[in-house]
Amino acid sequence: MSTISETYIENRERVQPDDVNNYGTVHGGNVAKWMDEVGAMSAMRHAGTTCVTARIDRLDFERPVPRGDTCVIESYAYATGRTSVRVRIEVAREDPHTGETEETTSAYATFVAIDDGEPTPVPELTAGSEACRELRDRALAEEPERD
């Protein structure tokens, strides 16, 4: 059993010329890929096994990230099901010269733990601290309705 803080992952991707569209900003697909990869790392850290993407909800692109800036991708697990781990993923653009950041993209994702190609149970997730309880409660309150 892990705590929310133990599932926290942060990664950085420098936006290179091959990453951008005609407007000189990062392709949304690249950001989505980076988010999926980092989110899966948080899920796997909790599950202790390989996790695959089951769904990504409410992928919100709020502002662009220009070429030369850095995408800072942060994720953490906030809830579990029998074989699933729900993860909050947030992205900010960071100016590499000043360190100034601005939120750009966010999503909620569900990953399924697998073993030998089949879904496998995951342990319970605990908050571990008041700050983590607040993160969990905010993610649960803001996550999209599930069908």
C-alpha positions, -999 to 999 in steps of 0.1 A, spaced: 0 0 0 15 34 -10 6 70 -1 -4 97 -26 30 114 -22 48 82 -31 30 82 -64 40 118 -73 61 120 -105 74 151 -122 91 151 -156 103 178 -180 102 179 -218 120 207 -237 98 218 -266 120 213 -297 114 224 -333 102 189 -342 75 191 -314 57 222 -327 29 230 -351 26 258 -377 21 283 -349 54 275 -332 37 259 -302 38 223 -291 14 198 -308 -14 188 -284 -7 152 -293 28 155 -280 16 169 -247 -11 142 -244 16 115 -250 39 130 -223 10 132 -199 0 96 -206 36 84 -200 40 103 -167 5 93 -155 13 57 -162 44 60 -141 24 72 -111 -1 44 -115 27 18 -118 45 32 -88 13 25 -68 3 -8 -84 37 -23 -84 31 -37 -118 26 -26 -154 -4 -3 -159 -21 5 -192 -43 35 -201 -80 27 -198 -93 63 -203 -84 99 -202 -111 123 -191 -114 160 -195 -81 167 -213 -81 205 -211 -57 225 -232 -59 260 -216 -29 277 -233 -1 269 -257 35 261 -250 60 279 -273 90 263 -289 120 266 -265 99 265 -233 98 234 -211 67 214 -203 66 204 -167 44 173 -163 32 164 -128 10 134 -118 -1 116 -88 -26 88 -80 -56 99 -60 -80 69 -60 -82 32 -68 -107 7 -79 -103 -31 -78 -78 -32 -107 -76 5 -116 -57 36 -105 -70 71 -110 -44 97 -117 -45 135 -118 -21 150 -144 -12 187 -148 12 204 -172 28 239 -169 50 257 -193 83 269 -178 105 296 -192 140 280 -191 157 314 -186 136 327 -157 119 296 -142 85 314 -146 57 288 -149 21 290 -161 -5 261 -161 -14 249 -196 -30 215 -196 -47 191 -172 -65 157 -173 -78 129 -152 -68 94 -163 -76 58 -153 -50 31 -157 -56 -6 -153 -30 -28 -136 -21 -59 -156 -2 -91 -150 3 -116 -178 -20 -96 -199 -49 -97 -175 -62 -71 -150 -49 -76 -116 -59 -62 -82 -42 -31 -68 -37 -22 -32 -55 5 -14 -41 40 -17 -37 61 15 -34 98 18 -5 98 42 -7 135 51 -31 164 54 -17 179 22 -22 146 3 -58 144 17 -64 178 3 -50 168 -31 -72 137 -31 -103 155 -20 -99 182 -47 -92 156 -74 -123 137 -64 -145 168 -63 -133 181 -97 -130 148 -116 -156 143 -144 -186 122 -138 -179 86 -146 -203 65 -167 
